[in-house]
């Protein structure tokens, strides 16, 4: 079990992450992809501050772990965690999504720390499979992580990549599905039923573990679990807009702007969570 201090530190960082996203959603009057960014808070915090071997001072370090954000519209979350980690200063958000800026709504590999440009959904896992194959071929020890949305998991290319990963025994590959059950236009189960997702993953030859995607302790346990000779699939059950009551589990939270009053309430909610943090041990 992780030490209480580690869980508290990571939980604090997940709250810092939410505060940055809420602030950006207030400053950017045209809006941002906020709901799917908030659902990634604990996943990204665990990866970038505990699990992955990366070096902000040397983003191209050959022995680094590779992290692919396949759900490209979650890029505000990726940029936020990269800035928190020190890959670049937060001042890049002053020109966020402006013409000529690589810091935009969808991930761009020109940005330090971003491994793959993403916009069209369903491509990231195929790229991750290719990276993991290369590591195997070159006898490298680095690991590949791929974060997918459950909405994009309706794409056939995702399942082709899953087939390939198990065929080649890519135990150096971990995929994480942000299972918030909402896509841009409705629930995933109404649009295209994905359940039973755990059984499907296992049928495709993956080692599957299902967790509360907002529990840091459960996420760390899932990342640490022995994957034997199989690729690992972590189904992280999350809530779109998690942490901000007015956004939680709402389709409308996919993209939006927070006005002054909405921003004030959201920041107060985060403040209250910080107050409750002392003595917390489960990281949820």
N, C-alpha and C positions, 0 to 999 in steps of 0.2 A: 504494500500500500504506500502511495506517495505521502511524503511528509506534509503535515498541516501547513508549514510555511510555504512549500512549493505550490500547493493548491491555492493558498491565499494570494500569492504573488501572481499566479496565472489568472485567477479570477479578477484581480485588480486590473490586470492588463486588458482583459476582455471588456471591462467597464470603460477603460480608457478608449478602447477601440470604438465602442458604441458612442461615446461622447464625441469623438472625432467625426463619425458618420452623421450624427445628428446635427452637428455644427455645419458640416458641408451641405446637408440638405436644407439648412436654413439660409446659408449664404448664396447658394446657387438657385436663383429664382425660377429657372427653367426646370429644376428638379434633378434628382439622381435615382439610380436603382437602389433604393434604400432597404426595402423589405428583405430581398435576397442577400444583401450585405449583412444585415443584422443577424440573419439566421446562421451566418458563417463565423460569428464572433469567437466562439470557443474552439471551433475546428482550426481556424487560422492561428489563434493564439497558441494552441498546443503544438502545431506544426513548426511555427517560426521561432517560438521561444523555449521549446523543450525537445522536440523530436528530431527535426531535420538538421543535418550538418551543412551549414552555409556560412559564408563570410561576407558581410556587408562591405568590408574594405577591399574585397577582391571578388566581385560578383561572378567573374569567369573562372574562378578556381576550379581546376579540372576535377578534383576529388569531391566536389560538392554534391549533395543530394539534389535531384531535380524535382521541382514542384510545378505541376501543370494545372492551371485553372481552366477547366474545360467549359464551365458555365461562365462564359466571357462577360456577361452582363453583371457579374459580381465583382467587376474590376475595381469599383470604388473601395470595396473591402480589401482586395489585394494591394492596391496602392497604399491604403491606410496602414496595413500591417507592415509593408515594406518600409514606409516612412518611420513607423515606430521602431523598427529593427535597425534603422540607420542607413539604409541604402541610398536615401536622398532626403533633403530637408522638406518639411511640411510647406515651405514657401512655394513648392511646385503647384500647389492647389490654387494659388493666386490666379493662375491662367488655365485652370482645369477646363478641359473640353473646348478650348479655343482653337481656331484655325492655326495649324503649324505646331500645336503641342502634342506630344506623344502621351501625355497624361490625360486620358479621355475615358469615355464610357465603357469601352471594351479594351481588353488587354493588348498591349503592343510590345513586341519583343525588343524594341529599341530602348525601353525603360530598364534601367539596372535592376536585376533580380527577377525580371519576367522572362520565363523560358520559352513562351509560345504565344503568338498573337491569336486571339480568339474572338470570334464574332458569330460566324455560322456555328450553330450548336451541333454537338455529336462528333466532333473531330478530335478532341483532346485525348481521349483514351487511346486512339490509334497512334498518335504521336508518342504517348507515354510507352506504349508497347514497343515502338521502334527504339526509343531510348533505352529501355530495359534490355532489349535484345543486343544493343550495342555494348552495354555494360557486360553482359554475359560473354559476348564474343571477345572483348578486350580484357577479360578477367579483372574487371573493376569492382570495387566493393560498394560504390555509391548506390543509393536506393532512389526509386522513382515513385512519386506520389501524384495522384491525379484526382482533382476534385470535380465531381459532376453534379449537375442538377437532376432532380428526379424527372422534371419535364423533358429535358433533353434525352433522358434515358429511353424515350419512346423511339428514338432514331435507330434504324437498323445497323448503322455503322458502329454503334456502341456495342451491340451484341456480337458483331463480327470480331471486334477487338477483344472482347471477353473470350471468345472461342480461341483466338490466336494466343492469348496470354496463357491459357491453361495448356494448350497444345505444346507450347515451348517451355512449360514449367517455370514461368517467370516469378519465382519466389522473391525477386528483388523489386516487385511492383505491388503497390497498395493503392486501391481506388477507394475514394470516400464519396458516397452519395449523400448530398444534402437533401434529406427526405422531409421537406416541409409540406408536401402534398398539394402545393399550389403552383400553377403555371400562370402565364400572363392573362389567360382568358377564363380560367376556371380551375376546378380541382383536377388533379392528375387522374383520379379514378373515373371521373366523368368524361374526361377527354380521351384517355386511352389507359385502361386498367393495367397497373404494374404489379399489383399483388397477385400471388404470393412472391414478393421480391426476393426474400431470403432463399426460398426453395429454388427459384430460378437461377440465382447466382451459384448455388451449390451444384445444380444440374449442369451448369456450364464449366464445372471443374474448379471453382474458386473456393478458398477457405473463407467462410462468411461469418461475420460477427455483427450483431445488431445492438446499438447502444442509444442512450439518451444523448443526443448531439449537443446538449447544453450542460452536460455533466463532464467537467474536466477530468475527474477521477475515472469515469467510465471510458472516456476517449483515450486517456493515457494507457489504460489497461488494454484497450483494443489494439493500439499501435504496438504495444510490447508483446502481444500474444504471439506465440510461435506459429509461423506460417508453414512449417515443414517444406514440402517441395511444390507448394501451390502459390499462385498470386492471392492476395488478400483483398476482400471486399468488406469495407466497413459501411454498414447502413446506419447513418446518423439521423435519428428521428429529431427533427427540429421544428420550430415555429417561425414562420415567415414574419418578420418585424419584431422578433423576440426582444423584450426589454422595454418596449414602448407600447403601452396599453392600446392607444388609438390605432396602432399599426398591426398589432398581433393578429395573425391568421386571417388577414384581409387581402383579397385579390388586389384592391386598390393601392396596397402598399408596394406593389411591384416597382412603381416609379412615381416620385412625387417631391413636392417642396413643402417645407414646414414654415408656416407663417410665424410671426413673433410669439403669439400666444401658444401655439402648438410646440414651438421650440422651448418656451419657458417650462411648460408642463413636462416635456420629455427630459429636460435637464434636471428637473426636480425628481423625477422617477429614478434617474441614474444616481442622483445624490442620495436618495433614500437607500438604494442598494449598497452604496459605499458604506453607509452607516451600519447596515446589517452584516457587513463583511467580517467584522471582528469576531474571531472565534469560530468561524465557519470552517467545516472540514470536508464537506462532500463535493464542493466545487460546482454544484448544480445551479 
